[in-house]
Amino acid sequence: MFPYIRVQDIIDIIIMSFLVYQLYSWFRNTKAMQVVIGLGFLGALYVVTKNLGLFMTSWILQELGTVLFVLLIVIFQSEIRQALYRFSLLRNLFDRQENSAQLDFMDIANTVFSLASRRTGAIIVFQRREPLDEYLLHGVQVDGLVTAQLIGSIFLDGTPLHDGAVLIRDGRVIQASCHLPLSANSDLPQYYGTRHRAGLGLSERSDATVVIVSEERGEVSLALAGELLPIATPEQLSERLHALLAPPSQEIRKIPWRRRLFGNLMPKLATVLLVVVCWLLITTREGGVITVAAPIKYHNLPEGLALTRTTPEEVEVQLKFISRLIPSPKNLDVVADLDLASIREGNSQLAVKGDNFQLPTGVVVTGVKPSVVRVMTEKKIRKMVRIRVKTVGMLPGQLHIKRLTSEPGTVLAEGPAHMLSQLESVATEEIDLSAIHQSTVVEKRLVMPSPQLRVLQDEPVKVRVNVVGR
């Protein structure tokens, strides 16, 4: 069914499935994901209308897609920056790692539940790998050790810093009274107030861990990756914080590879299916084989041999392209490149194969006509030949040529033996005598009688023209 499927195609599908699933995991509960779903619907509608021949609708959708692409870059610049940061392979080398050993998670958990028992609202943000500076507004610098007394005094009702979030980074309380971005999740229950929406909003935009204490209900929740998880006991909170804030190597070792591979299986299968469908739409294309004319060029001619004749000068190549991303083969610069390293003096035949063509991915050679090229080579020799000055026109007035010489007078030529043996002289470019009014020296290049012959001198020769009056 798919005669041109390659190992590269399977790797292509695996890579795209991984990337798409990562984007889905990061933004599934954000407004960016809702916009992507809407754009996917418009894209599917465009494909349907185009195939049905609804020209006006498909044209409007196509133009609308161009405008939306620019708008999305402007509107979702923070989400795009976040995704690029998460895909960066070098961030692990330059990011500061959390010093989780300085944090007493059980002490923090007891402090949080103590606040909950007194119905004191609180938001505690733990920064992990991704920086949070762009999301935190109006924070007050604290830079103190994480202690139960400090956290309790910050969120004590009536204190200047109680209204806002506390940022903990590298085992220290960095800021207090921070304002966080609110979540745009419309499915959030109405009884969740601004405090929960702020914690969820930050978790949607970063990998931060946010502990939220409800003032109205005295409940403790954990916001992570856009999800709000209820926490029942201090022990449970301490365990979750330790698992989330531990060094990445320890965290990875705690999760078995089977669970990492087969966990959340349905979204992963849906992602793979979506990527496969997109791959089929992109790579498969209707249409027959197209024939184009390809000129032949040669390389690796052995030293000491000269190429005297080739038949034919070009071949007809039958091409099939299997990707919509590739333009029509008629617009491609197709050239047959043949290797002459193995030929010997005399007549030789070279097979023209698909490997002799440099084609973009998605274009395959289905046939070449003729499939054999005849090449004639001859021994290459060198010979000193005389330089002959070539002139046109007549000298003006009563002038006549006294002497016409070239410097040098001879030159070393190279070429096929049968041609160079008959060559006695090499002419210069024409010198127009009608433009000469006195003795002079002009520079002219040599003109070979055949492209198979060449002179081993790149500089032009100097022609001395001596004239006298009658």
Beta strands, then each sheet from edge to edge (+ up, - down):
strand 1: 122-126
strand 2: 140-145
strand 3: 165-169
strand 4: 172-178
strand 5: 209-213
strand 6: 220-224
strand 7: 227-231
strand 8: 290-299
strand 9: 305-311
strand 10: 314-321
strand 11: 336-339
strand 12: 346-351
strand 13: 363-369
strand 14: 372-388
strand 15: 391-392
strand 16: 399-407
strand 17: 410-416
strand 18: 425-428
strand 19: 431-432
strand 20: 440-444
strand 21: 446-447
strand 22: 454-455
strand 23: 461-469
sheet 1: 2+ 4- 3+ 1+ 5- 6+ 7-
sheet 2: 11+ 8+ 10- 13+
sheet 3: 9+ 14- 12+
sheet 4: 9+ 14- 17+ 22-
sheet 5: 9+ 14- 18- 21+
sheet 6: 15+ 19+
sheet 7: 16+ 23- 20+
end
